[in-house]
Amino acid sequence: MNSLSVNLTPADLRYLHRAVAFALEAEKKGNLPIGTVIVLDGEVIAEAGNAILAPHYHPGRHAEMEALQRVPIDLWPRSRDMICYSTLEPCTMCMGALLLHGVGRVVFGAKDKIGGAGVLIAHLPEYYANGKGVPLWIGPALPEICEALYQRALQRFDQLACGRANFTNKTST
């Protein structure tokens, strides 16, 4: 996993702060406080907040997934030049989507200590051997702001149908 030894630019911090604004907007709408901004050549090309609770429950509507859907189709050939800024380290689903979409760099504000997918980077299939095609994974880059958002998201997430409070050891017969 990459660390903050990679130089963060003032633009990186500006885009993370923009993601924070989307997180707070999502929270006001009744969703989890997580926001994402996708940038290409210094221009925002897509942005979104978490939408898993409102307008209706859908566990796949994470901020990163919502933003990826908004990227203009004609820009996908340049995906390796795209940077995804998220207030929270992406989960397994979002990391997989970012990886498969070919996004070149991921910068996150707070580390998701129990659900972040950065630990999986060292265990990707052979297709990604030697890190080819794997995004740079950088963070936590803004913990002084994003850690509080993470704590609020975690408190609410665990109670959802997809959250830990509903994990069981059921076996099928």
Secondary structure by P-SEA (a helix, b strand, c coil): cccccccccaaaaaaaaaaaaaaaaaaaaccccbbbbbbcccccccccccccccccccccccaaaaaaaacccccccccccbbbbbcccccaaaaaaaaaacccbbbbcccccccccccccccccccccccccccccccccccccaaaaaaaaaaaaaacccccccccccccc
